[in-house]
């Protein structure tokens, strides 16, 4: 009897398993699963939004990463991350490179003209940070009256407010830059940024796991936070279905308390967040960017481009000639050093050199206990970087030009009783200049365009100003054409001057 009962149980179990196996494909698998959503953000933006885990660089963490995971559960769709430059997030949406952007995007009238924002998921405020012991000012109005310079991030509400108040600014591409300069007392007297950033950079709070306060000592808050705004998810204007799905998911996360839990985990929750309920975005209007508004700013930036180009090339010319002479006529050790210089500076990107000169040198000076004489201003680092880099190229141009002069010219000068230095100065170099001039002019024109890389150390030259204006609601076409015209006005005459000098000196040489 027991064996028969056991046999029946086994048969029943097998039958149930077969029935479940037959039914499970239809019940457990969706024949038309929803495709994953592509989420764009810039991990270079840093803590606490989206950044690489210091313990595992392959992993992204941050409160928006946690929010992404919660949204994926609410939507029932996987969300895949895509690395995208913060400054180009709205353009990326228009290009359909991804489905939505969530990266501490502040809702501004300019952005509302380009994208459809969801309901907000965070209410932020701006906070002014100064060096500890700063007594001259505690408000933006006082900073403006004292004509001080404040640092901020490019394309943010803080930058927009500084422009509106007429306060001198220095814009940065990363969060570390302004706080590093402020901590070193270099170029700026304060930093204006969103409070979530400030909490991790300028507030001495030991229980914040990823706090950067110790990396930038000597900072303090100036007054209370102010000028609140919203973070929201940006979606293409023609993708209303996704925007509504995200709206509903954010509402459910708020009502369930999940959004509060995420913000509290990152020390971002405060009572102001309760006011997110029922918040409706929109209604802002962007100011029209007219020619009279943007042209003077482009002209000022073009002046900085000319200054950097002229100064950098002057330094390159001064360094390049002695390096070329050492390679041609110097003793063996100096020839080796000159060769190492040329190969080293031709082999590294100028961008890396600028970052080292501006950010690396002060850190090295502090570690070695040296006087802070290595604390270069941004424009000084730009000139030095371009001079060192282009000197390597100019040295090779000079070396080739000088070597192209026949040895008979040296002998003829010596027969006239000229010393070697005098022969070089009066006979060899004037002839070599005709060979040197065309490639040197090409380098000068190239340097005009290469000055754009100094934007990484917060120098606003022509191309940087163009980017800032277009992201502030200006028309791409008219500002781009104006910027291109300014570059042409600066560079094309150099080509005509070079050809004129070639013809003139060529005729003199032939005569």
DOMIFI-810449 format. One record per residue (C-alpha): residue number from 1; chain; z, x, y. Coordinates in Angstrom, 2 decimals. Layout:
(rec NUM,'A',(Z,X,Y))
...
END
This chain:
(rec 1,'A',(0.00,0.00,0.00))
(rec 2,'A',(0.85,2.81,2.39))
(rec 3,'A',(-2.37,4.69,1.62))
(rec 4,'A',(-4.43,1.53,2.17))
(rec 5,'A',(-2.73,0.90,5.53))
(rec 6,'A',(-3.32,4.51,6.57))
(rec 7,'A',(-6.98,4.20,5.56))
(rec 8,'A',(-7.37,1.05,7.70))
(rec 9,'A',(-5.82,2.79,10.69))
(rec 10,'A',(-8.26,5.66,10.34))
(rec 11,'A',(-11.23,3.30,10.14))
(rec 12,'A',(-10.02,1.39,13.19))
(rec 13,'A',(-9.61,4.60,15.13))
(rec 14,'A',(-13.11,5.76,14.22))
(rec 15,'A',(-14.59,2.43,15.23))
(rec 16,'A',(-12.78,2.50,18.56))
(rec 17,'A',(-13.96,6.06,19.18))
(rec 18,'A',(-17.56,5.11,18.44))
(rec 19,'A',(-17.36,2.09,20.72))
(rec 20,'A',(-15.84,4.21,23.52))
(rec 21,'A',(-18.44,6.92,23.06))
(rec 22,'A',(-21.21,4.35,23.22))
(rec 23,'A',(-19.79,2.72,26.34))
(rec 24,'A',(-18.57,5.78,28.23))
(rec 25,'A',(-21.95,7.07,29.41))
(rec 26,'A',(-22.52,3.85,31.32))
(rec 27,'A',(-18.95,3.51,32.52))
(rec 28,'A',(-18.08,7.13,33.41))
(rec 29,'A',(-21.40,8.36,34.82))
(rec 30,'A',(-23.22,6.96,37.78))
(rec 31,'A',(-26.97,6.95,37.06))
(rec 32,'A',(-27.61,7.51,40.80))
(rec 33,'A',(-24.81,9.78,42.07))
(rec 34,'A',(-24.55,10.22,45.82))
(rec 35,'A',(-25.92,13.58,46.95))
(rec 36,'A',(-23.45,16.02,48.49))
(rec 37,'A',(-22.97,16.08,52.23))
(rec 38,'A',(-23.58,19.32,54.11))
(rec 39,'A',(-20.78,20.21,56.52))
(rec 40,'A',(-21.39,22.94,59.14))
(rec 41,'A',(-18.71,25.06,60.81))
(rec 42,'A',(-18.18,28.62,61.98))
(rec 43,'A',(-15.38,30.51,60.19))
(rec 44,'A',(-15.49,33.11,62.96))
(rec 45,'A',(-13.81,30.50,65.15))
(rec 46,'A',(-10.58,31.39,63.42))
(rec 47,'A',(-7.16,29.92,62.85))
(rec 48,'A',(-6.22,27.07,62.55))
(rec 49,'A',(-9.62,25.36,62.20))
(rec 50,'A',(-11.74,27.08,59.54))
(rec 51,'A',(-11.17,30.71,58.56))
(rec 52,'A',(-11.15,33.04,55.59))
(rec 53,'A',(-7.94,33.27,53.60))
(rec 54,'A',(-6.48,36.77,54.18))
(rec 55,'A',(-5.28,36.77,50.57))
(rec 56,'A',(-8.69,35.73,49.21))
(rec 57,'A',(-11.65,36.33,51.56))
(rec 58,'A',(-13.90,34.29,49.29))
(rec 59,'A',(-11.88,31.18,50.12))
(rec 60,'A',(-11.91,29.13,53.33))
(rec 61,'A',(-8.72,27.56,54.64))
(rec 62,'A',(-7.67,25.69,57.76))
(rec 63,'A',(-6.71,22.19,58.77))
(rec 64,'A',(-10.36,21.12,58.96))
(rec 65,'A',(-10.92,22.41,55.43))
(rec 66,'A',(-8.08,20.18,54.28))
(rec 67,'A',(-9.54,17.32,56.27))
(rec 68,'A',(-12.93,17.92,54.63))
(rec 69,'A',(-11.33,17.64,51.18))
(rec 70,'A',(-9.64,14.39,52.16))
(rec 71,'A',(-12.90,12.97,53.52))
(rec 72,'A',(-14.70,13.88,50.30))
(rec 73,'A',(-12.13,11.88,48.31))
(rec 74,'A',(-12.41,8.90,50.67))
(rec 75,'A',(-16.20,8.90,50.68))
(rec 76,'A',(-16.52,9.58,46.96))
(rec 77,'A',(-19.08,12.28,47.71))
(rec 78,'A',(-18.85,16.06,47.44))
(rec 79,'A',(-18.98,17.94,50.75))
(rec 80,'A',(-20.55,21.39,50.76))
(rec 81,'A',(-19.80,23.97,53.45))
(rec 82,'A',(-22.52,25.70,55.47))
(rec 83,'A',(-21.83,28.65,57.75))
(rec 84,'A',(-23.36,27.95,61.17))
(rec 85,'A',(-22.91,29.56,64.58))
(rec 86,'A',(-20.53,27.43,66.66))
(rec 87,'A',(-22.69,27.66,69.78))
(rec 88,'A',(-25.67,26.14,67.93))
(rec 89,'A',(-23.99,23.31,66.04))
(rec 90,'A',(-25.56,20.53,68.11))
(rec 91,'A',(-28.98,22.15,67.86))
(rec 92,'A',(-28.50,22.48,64.10))
(rec 93,'A',(-27.89,18.77,63.84))
(rec 94,'A',(-31.09,18.05,65.72))
(rec 95,'A',(-32.95,20.40,63.35))
(rec 96,'A',(-31.43,18.54,60.36))
(rec 97,'A',(-29.99,21.78,58.99))
(rec 98,'A',(-26.86,19.88,57.87))
(rec 99,'A',(-25.38,16.38,57.86))
(rec 100,'A',(-22.38,16.73,60.15))
(rec 101,'A',(-20.47,19.31,62.18))
(rec 102,'A',(-16.68,19.52,62.28))
(rec 103,'A',(-15.33,22.64,63.95))
(rec 104,'A',(-12.94,21.77,66.74))
(rec 105,'A',(-15.84,20.15,68.59))
(rec 106,'A',(-14.51,18.77,71.85))
(rec 107,'A',(-16.01,15.47,72.92))
(rec 108,'A',(-17.73,16.15,76.25))
(rec 109,'A',(-20.29,14.09,78.16))
(rec 110,'A',(-22.90,16.82,77.62))
(rec 111,'A',(-22.47,16.75,73.86))
(rec 112,'A',(-22.44,12.95,73.79))
(rec 113,'A',(-25.97,13.04,75.16))
(rec 114,'A',(-27.07,14.98,72.07))
(rec 115,'A',(-25.02,13.73,69.11))
(rec 116,'A',(-23.13,10.71,67.85))
(rec 117,'A',(-19.37,11.39,67.64))
(rec 118,'A',(-17.13,9.65,65.14))
(rec 119,'A',(-13.68,8.36,66.00))
(rec 120,'A',(-11.47,11.35,66.92))
(rec 121,'A',(-9.24,13.04,64.39))
(rec 122,'A',(-7.18,15.09,66.86))
(rec 123,'A',(-5.99,14.76,70.45))
(rec 124,'A',(-5.73,18.20,72.04))
(rec 125,'A',(-4.58,19.53,75.40))
(rec 126,'A',(-5.39,22.70,77.29))
(rec 127,'A',(-2.80,25.43,77.79))
(rec 128,'A',(-2.74,28.35,80.21))
(rec 129,'A',(-1.45,31.67,78.82))
(rec 130,'A',(-0.48,34.68,80.97))
(rec 131,'A',(1.10,38.08,80.44))
(rec 132,'A',(4.87,38.05,80.06))
(rec 133,'A',(6.56,38.40,83.44))
(rec 134,'A',(3.56,37.12,85.42))
(rec 135,'A',(4.97,35.77,88.71))
(rec 136,'A',(1.87,35.39,90.85))
(rec 137,'A',(0.62,32.11,89.42))
(rec 138,'A',(1.51,29.41,86.92))
(rec 139,'A',(-1.27,26.87,87.53))
(rec 140,'A',(-5.06,26.86,87.68))
(rec 141,'A',(-5.00,26.03,91.38))
(rec 142,'A',(-2.86,29.08,92.11))
(rec 143,'A',(-5.21,31.25,90.05))
(rec 144,'A',(-8.15,29.93,92.05))
(rec 145,'A',(-6.44,30.58,95.39))
(rec 146,'A',(-5.64,34.15,94.32))
(rec 147,'A',(-9.22,34.62,93.10))
(rec 148,'A',(-8.06,35.67,89.66))
(rec 149,'A',(-10.25,35.80,86.55))
(rec 150,'A',(-9.36,33.70,83.49))
(rec 151,'A',(-10.72,34.10,80.00))
(rec 152,'A',(-11.92,31.28,77.77))
(rec 153,'A',(-14.32,30.48,74.94))
(rec 154,'A',(-17.95,29.70,75.56))
(rec 155,'A',(-19.06,26.09,75.45))
(rec 156,'A',(-15.54,24.61,75.51))
(rec 157,'A',(-13.84,21.99,77.65))
(rec 158,'A',(-11.72,24.80,79.11))
(rec 159,'A',(-14.83,26.57,80.39))
(rec 160,'A',(-16.10,23.30,81.81))
(rec 161,'A',(-12.82,22.77,83.68))
(rec 162,'A',(-12.85,26.31,85.11))
(rec 163,'A',(-16.38,25.73,86.40))
(rec 164,'A',(-15.37,22.42,87.93))
(rec 165,'A',(-12.43,24.01,89.77))
(rec 166,'A',(-14.48,27.00,90.87))
(rec 167,'A',(-12.28,29.53,89.07))
(rec 168,'A',(-13.73,32.93,88.15))
(rec 169,'A',(-14.07,33.21,84.39))
(rec 170,'A',(-14.96,35.55,81.57))
(rec 171,'A',(-16.33,33.85,78.49))
(rec 172,'A',(-15.91,35.08,74.92))
(rec 173,'A',(-17.52,34.35,71.55))
(rec 174,'A',(-14.30,34.68,69.52))
(rec 175,'A',(-10.65,33.74,69.87))
(rec 176,'A',(-9.28,37.28,69.55))
(rec 177,'A',(-11.27,38.64,72.51))
(rec 178,'A',(-9.55,36.91,75.44))
(rec 179,'A',(-6.04,37.38,74.08))
(rec 180,'A',(-6.70,41.05,73.33))
(rec 181,'A',(-7.96,41.67,76.86))
(rec 182,'A',(-5.04,39.76,78.36))
(rec 183,'A',(-2.52,41.65,76.23))
(rec 184,'A',(-4.06,44.95,77.36))
(rec 185,'A',(-4.27,43.81,80.99))
(rec 186,'A',(-8.01,44.39,80.95))
(rec 187,'A',(-10.29,42.37,83.20))
(rec 188,'A',(-8.53,38.97,83.08))
(rec 189,'A',(-5.20,37.63,84.30))
(rec 190,'A',(-4.90,34.57,82.06))
(rec 191,'A',(-6.47,32.64,79.18))
(rec 192,'A',(-7.21,28.91,79.13))
(rec 193,'A',(-7.81,27.43,75.68))
(rec 194,'A',(-6.96,24.47,73.47))
(rec 195,'A',(-3.32,24.12,72.44))
(rec 196,'A',(-4.02,24.42,68.65))
(rec 197,'A',(-5.33,27.93,69.27))
(rec 198,'A',(-2.49,28.82,71.61))
(rec 199,'A',(0.11,27.83,69.03))
(rec 200,'A',(-1.16,30.54,66.69))
(rec 201,'A',(-1.82,33.24,69.30))
(rec 202,'A',(0.74,33.01,72.07))
(rec 203,'A',(3.81,31.18,70.71))
(rec 204,'A',(6.47,33.31,68.95))
(rec 205,'A',(7.01,31.06,65.96))
(rec 206,'A',(8.01,32.98,62.84))
(rec 207,'A',(7.39,30.18,60.34))
(rec 208,'A',(3.66,29.89,61.14))
(rec 209,'A',(2.15,31.60,58.13))
(rec 210,'A',(-1.09,32.67,59.81))
(rec 211,'A',(0.28,33.31,63.31))
(rec 212,'A',(-1.51,36.03,65.32))
(rec 213,'A',(1.28,36.39,67.88))
(rec 214,'A',(2.32,39.86,66.75))
(rec 215,'A',(-1.23,41.15,67.08))
(rec 216,'A',(-1.30,40.28,70.80))
(rec 217,'A',(2.16,41.04,72.18))
(rec 218,'A',(3.42,40.38,75.68))
(rec 219,'A',(2.00,36.88,76.20))
(rec 220,'A',(3.68,33.69,77.34))
(rec 221,'A',(2.80,30.10,78.20))
(rec 222,'A',(2.36,29.21,81.87))
(rec 223,'A',(3.63,25.70,82.45))
(rec 224,'A',(3.04,22.65,80.29))
(rec 225,'A',(-0.18,21.68,78.54))
(rec 226,'A',(-2.58,19.36,80.36))
(rec 227,'A',(-6.14,17.92,80.44))
(rec 228,'A',(-6.20,16.22,77.06))
(rec 229,'A',(-9.33,15.54,75.07))
(rec 230,'A',(-10.49,14.78,71.53))
(rec 231,'A',(-11.89,16.54,68.48))
(rec 232,'A',(-14.40,14.46,66.57))
(rec 233,'A',(-17.10,14.87,63.93))
(rec 234,'A',(-20.64,15.20,65.24))
(rec 235,'A',(-23.48,13.37,63.46))
(rec 236,'A',(-27.13,12.93,64.36))
(rec 237,'A',(-27.75,9.94,66.58))
(rec 238,'A',(-30.20,8.51,64.02))
(rec 239,'A',(-27.66,8.73,61.18))
(rec 240,'A',(-25.51,5.76,62.08))
(rec 241,'A',(-24.77,4.93,58.44))
(rec 242,'A',(-23.02,8.26,57.88))
(rec 243,'A',(-21.20,7.98,61.20))
(rec 244,'A',(-19.81,4.59,60.19))
(rec 245,'A',(-18.76,5.88,56.78))
(rec 246,'A',(-16.92,8.78,58.40))
(rec 247,'A',(-15.34,6.41,60.93))
(rec 248,'A',(-14.01,4.24,58.14))
(rec 249,'A',(-12.79,7.24,56.13))
(rec 250,'A',(-10.94,8.68,59.12))
(rec 251,'A',(-9.35,5.31,59.78))
(rec 252,'A',(-8.10,5.11,56.21))
(rec 253,'A',(-6.74,8.66,56.37))
(rec 254,'A',(-4.89,7.81,59.55))
(rec 255,'A',(-3.49,4.52,58.21))
(rec 256,'A',(-2.37,6.08,54.91))
(rec 257,'A',(-0.59,8.96,56.64))
(rec 258,'A',(-2.84,11.58,55.04))
(rec 259,'A',(-4.15,12.76,58.41))
(rec 260,'A',(-0.59,13.18,59.68))
(rec 261,'A',(0.33,15.19,56.57))
(rec 262,'A',(-2.62,17.57,57.09))
(rec 263,'A',(-1.80,18.13,60.75))
(rec 264,'A',(1.90,18.59,60.03))
(rec 265,'A',(1.09,21.21,57.39))
(rec 266,'A',(-0.60,23.30,60.09))
(rec 267,'A',(2.11,22.58,62.72))
(rec 268,'A',(-0.36,20.55,64.79))
(rec 269,'A',(1.25,17.13,64.58))
(rec 270,'A',(2.89,15.69,67.70))
(rec 271,'A',(3.65,12.24,69.00))
(rec 272,'A',(0.47,12.22,71.08))
(rec 273,'A',(-1.52,11.82,67.85))
(rec 274,'A',(-0.26,8.25,67.52))
(rec 275,'A',(-2.51,7.40,70.45))
(rec 276,'A',(-5.57,8.10,68.30))
(rec 277,'A',(-5.31,4.59,66.89))
(rec 278,'A',(-7.91,2.44,68.57))
(rec 279,'A',(-9.40,5.30,70.56))
(rec 280,'A',(-12.98,4.64,71.55))
(rec 281,'A',(-15.24,7.48,72.62))
(rec 282,'A',(-18.12,7.38,75.02))
(rec 283,'A',(-18.62,6.35,78.59))
(rec 284,'A',(-18.84,9.86,80.03))
(rec 285,'A',(-21.81,10.93,82.03))
(rec 286,'A',(-23.14,14.44,82.26))
(rec 287,'A',(-24.10,15.86,85.64))
(rec 288,'A',(-27.78,16.52,86.09))
(rec 289,'A',(-28.62,20.22,85.89))
(rec 290,'A',(-31.03,20.69,88.81))
(rec 291,'A',(-32.95,23.81,89.78))
(rec 292,'A',(-30.75,24.26,92.84))
(rec 293,'A',(-27.69,24.38,90.55))
(rec 294,'A',(-28.86,26.68,87.81))
(rec 295,'A',(-31.20,29.11,89.63))
(rec 296,'A',(-28.48,30.88,91.68))
(rec 297,'A',(-26.45,31.40,88.51))
(rec 298,'A',(-29.47,32.84,86.69))
(rec 299,'A',(-30.18,35.06,89.68))
(rec 300,'A',(-26.62,36.44,89.68))
(rec 301,'A',(-26.86,37.09,85.94))
(rec 302,'A',(-30.22,38.82,86.46))
(rec 303,'A',(-28.46,41.14,88.92))
(rec 304,'A',(-26.00,42.10,86.19))
(rec 305,'A',(-28.93,42.74,83.83))
(rec 306,'A',(-30.56,45.06,86.36))
(rec 307,'A',(-27.27,46.88,86.96))
(rec 308,'A',(-26.60,47.42,83.27))
(rec 309,'A',(-30.19,48.52,82.63))
(rec 310,'A',(-30.38,50.96,85.53))
(rec 311,'A',(-26.95,52.45,84.89))
(rec 312,'A',(-27.43,52.68,81.13))
(rec 313,'A',(-30.85,54.32,81.45))
(rec 314,'A',(-29.59,56.75,84.11))
(rec 315,'A',(-26.84,57.87,81.74))
(rec 316,'A',(-29.34,58.12,78.87))
(rec 317,'A',(-31.67,60.31,80.97))
(rec 318,'A',(-28.82,62.60,82.02))
(rec 319,'A',(-27.65,63.02,78.42))
(rec 320,'A',(-31.06,63.08,76.78))
(rec 321,'A',(-32.50,66.15,78.54))
(rec 322,'A',(-29.72,68.62,77.66))
(rec 323,'A',(-29.66,67.29,74.08))
(rec 324,'A',(-33.40,67.87,73.79))
(rec 325,'A',(-33.07,71.39,75.20))
(rec 326,'A',(-30.28,72.18,72.75))
(rec 327,'A',(-32.47,71.03,69.87))
(rec 328,'A',(-35.35,73.20,71.08))
(rec 329,'A',(-33.67,76.34,72.36))
(rec 330,'A',(-29.96,76.22,71.60))
(rec 331,'A',(-28.12,78.44,69.13))
(rec 332,'A',(-27.89,77.19,65.55))
(rec 333,'A',(-24.44,75.48,65.81))
(rec 334,'A',(-25.43,73.61,68.97))
(rec 335,'A',(-28.80,72.68,67.49))
(rec 336,'A',(-26.95,71.18,64.54))
(rec 337,'A',(-24.60,69.23,66.81))
(rec 338,'A',(-27.52,67.90,68.86))
(rec 339,'A',(-29.32,66.85,65.68))
(rec 340,'A',(-26.20,65.09,64.39))
(rec 341,'A',(-25.86,63.25,67.72))
(rec 342,'A',(-29.46,62.04,67.65))
(rec 343,'A',(-29.38,60.90,64.04))
(rec 344,'A',(-25.97,59.25,64.38))
(rec 345,'A',(-26.70,57.18,67.47))
(rec 346,'A',(-30.20,56.25,66.28))
(rec 347,'A',(-28.74,55.17,62.96))
(rec 348,'A',(-26.04,52.75,64.15))
(rec 349,'A',(-26.67,49.38,65.84))
(rec 350,'A',(-25.88,49.28,69.53))
(rec 351,'A',(-23.89,46.09,68.87))
(rec 352,'A',(-21.50,47.97,66.59))
(rec 353,'A',(-21.15,50.72,69.20))
(rec 354,'A',(-20.27,48.22,71.93))
(rec 355,'A',(-17.64,46.54,69.77))
(rec 356,'A',(-16.07,49.90,68.95))
(rec 357,'A',(-16.00,51.08,72.57))
(rec 358,'A',(-14.54,47.83,73.89))
(rec 359,'A',(-12.18,46.72,71.12))
(rec 360,'A',(-11.69,49.79,68.96))
(rec 361,'A',(-10.87,52.53,71.48))
(rec 362,'A',(-7.77,50.85,72.98))
(rec 363,'A',(-6.38,50.27,69.49))
(rec 364,'A',(-6.95,53.91,68.54))
(rec 365,'A',(-5.29,55.05,71.76))
(rec 366,'A',(-2.24,52.92,71.03))
(rec 367,'A',(-1.97,54.18,67.45))
(rec 368,'A',(-2.17,57.80,68.57))
(rec 369,'A',(0.26,57.26,71.43))
(rec 370,'A',(-2.30,58.35,74.00))
(rec 371,'A',(-2.28,57.19,77.63))
(rec 372,'A',(-4.29,53.99,78.01))
(rec 373,'A',(-7.24,55.80,79.54))
(rec 374,'A',(-9.59,54.52,76.85))
(rec 375,'A',(-9.25,50.95,78.12))
(rec 376,'A',(-12.80,50.41,79.32))
(rec 377,'A',(-13.82,47.34,81.25))
(rec 378,'A',(-16.55,45.26,79.65))
(rec 379,'A',(-19.33,46.44,81.98))
(rec 380,'A',(-18.16,50.05,81.60))
(rec 381,'A',(-18.29,49.76,77.82))
(rec 382,'A',(-21.78,48.27,78.12))
(rec 383,'A',(-23.11,51.11,80.27))
(rec 384,'A',(-21.52,53.77,78.08))
(rec 385,'A',(-22.78,52.14,74.88))
(rec 386,'A',(-26.35,51.82,76.12))
(rec 387,'A',(-26.28,55.33,77.59))
(rec 388,'A',(-25.07,56.93,74.36))
(rec 389,'A',(-27.50,54.95,72.21))
(rec 390,'A',(-30.61,55.38,74.33))
(rec 391,'A',(-29.85,59.05,75.02))
(rec 392,'A',(-30.67,59.74,71.37))
(rec 393,'A',(-34.10,58.15,71.76))
(rec 394,'A',(-34.75,59.79,75.13))
(rec 395,'A',(-33.81,63.20,73.70))
(rec 396,'A',(-36.51,62.86,71.05))
(rec 397,'A',(-39.06,61.77,73.66))
(rec 398,'A',(-38.21,64.77,75.86))
(rec 399,'A',(-38.29,67.15,72.91))
(rec 400,'A',(-41.75,65.97,71.88))
(rec 401,'A',(-43.03,66.12,75.45))
(rec 402,'A',(-41.71,69.61,76.10))
(rec 403,'A',(-42.94,70.90,72.75))
(rec 404,'A',(-46.43,69.59,73.54))
(rec 405,'A',(-46.87,72.06,76.41))
(rec 406,'A',(-48.84,75.12,75.20))
(rec 407,'A',(-46.99,78.42,74.92))
(rec 408,'A',(-49.55,79.91,77.28))
(rec 409,'A',(-47.89,78.04,80.14))
(rec 410,'A',(-44.64,79.91,79.51))
(rec 411,'A',(-46.53,83.19,79.38))
(rec 412,'A',(-48.42,82.46,82.60))
(rec 413,'A',(-45.17,81.64,84.40))
(rec 414,'A',(-43.55,84.83,83.09))
(rec 415,'A',(-46.52,86.89,84.31))
(rec 416,'A',(-45.88,85.56,87.80))
(rec 417,'A',(-42.33,86.87,87.62))
(rec 418,'A',(-40.61,83.52,87.04))
(rec 419,'A',(-37.36,83.45,85.13))
(rec 420,'A',(-37.11,81.14,82.11))
(rec 421,'A',(-35.12,78.42,83.94))
(rec 422,'A',(-37.47,78.57,86.92))
(rec 423,'A',(-40.53,78.41,84.69))
(rec 424,'A',(-39.11,75.40,82.89))
(rec 425,'A',(-38.28,73.59,86.14))
(rec 426,'A',(-41.53,74.29,88.00))
(rec 427,'A',(-44.15,74.59,85.27))
(rec 428,'A',(-43.11,73.11,81.92))
(rec 429,'A',(-41.08,70.02,82.92))
(rec 430,'A',(-43.61,68.63,85.48))
(rec 431,'A',(-46.35,68.78,82.85))
(rec 432,'A',(-44.10,67.31,80.15))
(rec 433,'A',(-43.19,64.35,82.37))
(rec 434,'A',(-46.78,63.05,82.09))
(rec 435,'A',(-46.28,62.89,78.33))
(rec 436,'A',(-42.72,61.59,78.56))
(rec 437,'A',(-43.29,58.82,81.09))
(rec 438,'A',(-45.07,56.12,78.99))
(rec 439,'A',(-42.56,56.01,76.08))
(rec 440,'A',(-39.65,56.31,78.50))
(rec 441,'A',(-40.95,53.29,80.42))
(rec 442,'A',(-41.20,51.38,77.15))
(rec 443,'A',(-37.56,52.20,76.45))
(rec 444,'A',(-36.56,51.00,79.91))
(rec 445,'A',(-38.30,47.66,79.33))
(rec 446,'A',(-36.66,47.42,75.90))
(rec 447,'A',(-33.27,48.07,77.48))
(rec 448,'A',(-33.81,45.12,79.83))
(rec 449,'A',(-33.95,42.89,76.76))
(rec 450,'A',(-31.27,44.72,74.79))
(rec 451,'A',(-28.71,44.01,77.50))
(rec 452,'A',(-28.32,40.59,75.92))
(rec 453,'A',(-26.04,42.08,73.25))
(rec 454,'A',(-23.30,42.80,75.82))
(rec 455,'A',(-22.42,39.10,75.64))
(rec 456,'A',(-20.28,39.97,72.59))
(rec 457,'A',(-17.88,41.79,74.93))
(rec 458,'A',(-17.84,38.98,77.51))
(rec 459,'A',(-20.40,40.30,80.00))
(rec 460,'A',(-22.51,37.48,81.43))
(rec 461,'A',(-26.05,38.79,81.84))
(rec 462,'A',(-29.27,36.83,82.07))
(rec 463,'A',(-29.73,35.66,78.48))
(rec 464,'A',(-26.02,34.78,78.19))
(rec 465,'A',(-26.19,32.68,81.36))
(rec 466,'A',(-29.25,30.92,79.94))
(rec 467,'A',(-27.34,29.99,76.79))
(rec 468,'A',(-24.35,28.76,78.78))
(rec 469,'A',(-26.47,26.62,81.10))
(rec 470,'A',(-28.45,24.96,78.31))
(rec 471,'A',(-25.25,24.13,76.46))
(rec 472,'A',(-23.86,22.59,79.64))
(rec 473,'A',(-26.47,19.86,79.68))
(rec 474,'A',(-29.35,21.68,81.33))
(rec 475,'A',(-32.92,21.16,80.26))
(rec 476,'A',(-34.04,23.75,77.73))
(rec 477,'A',(-37.62,24.01,78.92))
(rec 478,'A',(-37.13,24.48,82.65))
(rec 479,'A',(-34.19,26.89,82.27))
(rec 480,'A',(-36.01,28.86,79.56))
(rec 481,'A',(-39.13,29.18,81.74))
(rec 482,'A',(-37.05,30.28,84.73))
(rec 483,'A',(-35.21,32.86,82.60))
(rec 484,'A',(-38.48,34.19,81.18))
(rec 485,'A',(-39.94,34.42,84.69))
(rec 486,'A',(-36.96,36.48,85.86))
(rec 487,'A',(-37.34,38.86,82.91))
(rec 488,'A',(-41.04,39.24,83.70))
(rec 489,'A',(-40.36,39.87,87.38))
(rec 490,'A',(-37.96,42.64,86.41))
(rec 491,'A',(-40.00,44.32,83.67))
(rec 492,'A',(-43.72,43.88,84.42))
(rec 493,'A',(-43.66,45.98,87.65))
(rec 494,'A',(-42.30,48.88,85.61))
(rec 495,'A',(-45.48,48.91,83.54))
(rec 496,'A',(-47.65,48.98,86.67))
(rec 497,'A',(-45.53,51.76,88.17))
(rec 498,'A',(-45.80,53.79,84.97))
(rec 499,'A',(-49.60,53.47,84.85))
(rec 500,'A',(-49.86,54.34,88.55))
(rec 501,'A',(-47.82,57.51,88.10))
(rec 502,'A',(-49.81,58.46,85.00))
(rec 503,'A',(-53.08,58.15,86.93))
(rec 504,'A',(-51.75,60.03,89.94))
(rec 505,'A',(-50.18,62.88,88.01))
(rec 506,'A',(-53.13,63.01,85.68))
(rec 507,'A',(-55.49,63.51,88.62))
(rec 508,'A',(-53.25,66.19,90.05))
(rec 509,'A',(-53.12,67.91,86.67))
(rec 510,'A',(-56.91,67.79,86.37))
(rec 511,'A',(-57.37,69.15,89.86))
END
